[in-house]
Amino acid sequence: MSVNTAAWLASPRADLVVGPADMPVPGRGEILLRNRAVAVNPLDELKQWTGDLMYRWLSYPMILGEDVAGVVEAVGPGVTRFSAGDRVAAYAVGMERGRRHDAEGGFQQYTVVREDLAAPLPDDLAFADAVVLPLAVSTAATALFQTENLGLVPPTAAQPGTGVVLVWGGSTSVGMNAIQLAVAAGYRVITTASARNADLLRGLGASDVFDYSSASVERDILAALRGDALAGVAAVGPGSGAPAVRIAAAAGAKRVALLSPPVSFGSLPRRGGPSMAFVRTMSTVAWGQFGVLVRARLRGIRTSFVWGSALMSNEVGPMLWEHHLPAALADGRHVCAPVAEVVGDGLESIQSALDRLHRGVSARKLVVTL
């Protein structure tokens, strides 16, 4: 009989510890996945590093992890899209409010995932490559297509979208997927990145790539519109909100989707209790967000904060995971990006992957095989 093990976060700011876990049982509309690869995300690292700053509804010990890829072990009642033995990538939502936090956590050998948040994988697509997608592509789709965010025409619509989408932060995991999804939906995409990643993003479909560190980057982006309407701006990465709003205002765009805080939380100490670093960081976040929202409102721009898991309960989830992504992966229209960097094998390697992520990673995703 199969047994399950997990990489547990036993207490705030502790290192992950591998130990026994109950075997999850899929419920209605769910599948049980035997994981062959997992990826680490900033949300995992943030939860571990900052304790209860976020996801306060989770209790210890807990299982983190959103990105999983593997083989279907069993299916629950009502499942029609998958059967045992299928190869899939899936978005594990155990960290979200109201979910079965242990059963649906990604950092374990067996994870329960929702059928409608999974996509079949072509036989020639490796698990380690596919596992870079789930959280990033879900967040990108939520930002672009959810009515409360940019509300763009989705790639499954009968008529393609028109105009330009600006993705500020194109070399991030979310940015690379947002570029591809917006292009698939019919939009021209302008993006920002460091000069070394420009060719990579053009290869994903961006028409123009500008160095975000250039003093003229905002003027250059406005010139690159060439008279086309700016349909919306997806602001990815710390500090992206302010330039996104300024560009939207200058171009007459009315929507900006905010996906990151004004500053990184990486400067926070990995310990409890008050500290000057905590006060400085949180003050910068609060005043930075307030400033962006006020400037946007004064210019008639609608801003929204993006939470990737929102697609669990709206039309974006089925559009992405059931209708667009399976076919796009099968025929190569959607590339698994960013590039996977396998940093270890086995659950014991996840902690070192999180440590590496905290030190900084650019234009790649850290993956652990199982």
LINTALIN-V477503 format. One record per backbone hydrogen bond with DSSP energy under -0.5 kcal/mol. NH is the residue of the N-H (numbers start at 1). CO is the residue of the C=O. Records with the same first field share a line. If there is no record, write none. Layout:
NH: CO  CO
This chain:
4: 21
6: 19
7: 107
8: 6  17
9: 62
10: 8
13: 48
14: 11
17: 8
19: 6
21: 4
24: 22
29: 77
30: 27
31: 113
32: 74
33: 31  111
34: 71
35: 33  109
36: 69
37: 69
38: 368
39: 67
40: 366
44: 41
45: 41
46: 42
47: 43
48: 44
49: 45
50: 46
51: 47
53: 50
54: 51
58: 55
61: 9
62: 9
64: 62
67: 39
68: 66  90
69: 37
70: 88
71: 34
72: 86
73: 32
74: 32
76: 30
79: 76
85: 72
86: 83
88: 70  86
89: 119
90: 68
91: 117
92: 66  90
94: 104
96: 93
99: 96
101: 99
104: 100
105: 102
106: 65
107: 64
108: 106
109: 5
111: 33
112: 103
113: 31
115: 29
117: 114
118: 115
119: 89
121: 87
125: 122
126: 124
130: 126
131: 127
132: 129
133: 130
137: 133
138: 134
139: 135
140: 136
141: 137
142: 138
143: 139
144: 140
145: 141
146: 141  142
149: 146
150: 143
151: 146
152: 144
157: 154
161: 185
164: 229
165: 188
166: 232
167: 165  190
168: 166  234
169: 167
170: 192
171: 192
172: 169
176: 172
177: 173
178: 174
179: 175
180: 176
181: 177
182: 178
183: 179
184: 180
185: 181
186: 183
187: 182
188: 163
190: 165
191: 208
192: 167
193: 210
197: 194
198: 195
201: 197
202: 198
203: 199
204: 200
205: 202
206: 201
207: 189
208: 189
210: 191
212: 193  210
214: 211
217: 214
220: 216
221: 217
222: 218
223: 219
224: 220
225: 221  222
226: 223
228: 225
231: 164  229
232: 164
233: 255
234: 166
235: 233  257
236: 168  234
239: 261
240: 237
243: 239
244: 240
245: 241
246: 242
247: 243
248: 244
249: 245
250: 246
251: 247
252: 248
253: 248
256: 302
257: 233
258: 256  304
259: 235  257
267: 264
268: 265
271: 269
279: 275
280: 276
281: 277
282: 278
283: 279
284: 280
285: 281
286: 282
287: 283
288: 284
289: 285
290: 286
291: 287
292: 288
293: 289
294: 290
295: 291
296: 292
297: 293
298: 294
299: 295  296
300: 297
301: 296
302: 254
303: 301
304: 256
306: 258  304
310: 307
311: 308
312: 309
313: 310
314: 311
317: 311  314
318: 314
319: 315
320: 316
321: 317
322: 317  318
323: 318
324: 319
325: 320
328: 324
329: 325
330: 326
331: 327
332: 329
333: 328
334: 328
335: 333
337: 335
339: 363
341: 365
342: 340
343: 341  367
344: 367
346: 369
349: 346
350: 347
353: 349
354: 350
355: 351
356: 352
357: 353
358: 354
359: 355
360: 356  357
363: 171
365: 339
367: 341
368: 38
369: 344
370: 36
